[in-house]
């Protein structure tokens, strides 16, 4: 996976937040139940967080390997919480959620640090 492919995927998500078919409502409900979002949050509120993560030049970008499929994973602090957004190279959102212990979680072998988002999107 090249930096150009990663940059293209990030730009694609920023232009049009798209979820895997049928998954947006399920993910929104899960975030509410876990206390990551207020109970009255809308999908638009959730997607604003996704865009805030992808708009943060200090966000850290990783490649997340799930089985043989690579995903782009971006982490930023939004509203005092570490939000992780994962999406495919074609810009389809897999998930967006709060990571409670980012140092531990992101040190798993499935995550490979690429660097700050500002260095990927130039």
Helices and strands as residue ranges (DSSP letters): H 3-15, E 18-19, H 24-33, H 43-55, E 60-66, E 69-78, E 81-87, E 92-98, H 102-105, E 111-116, H 117-120
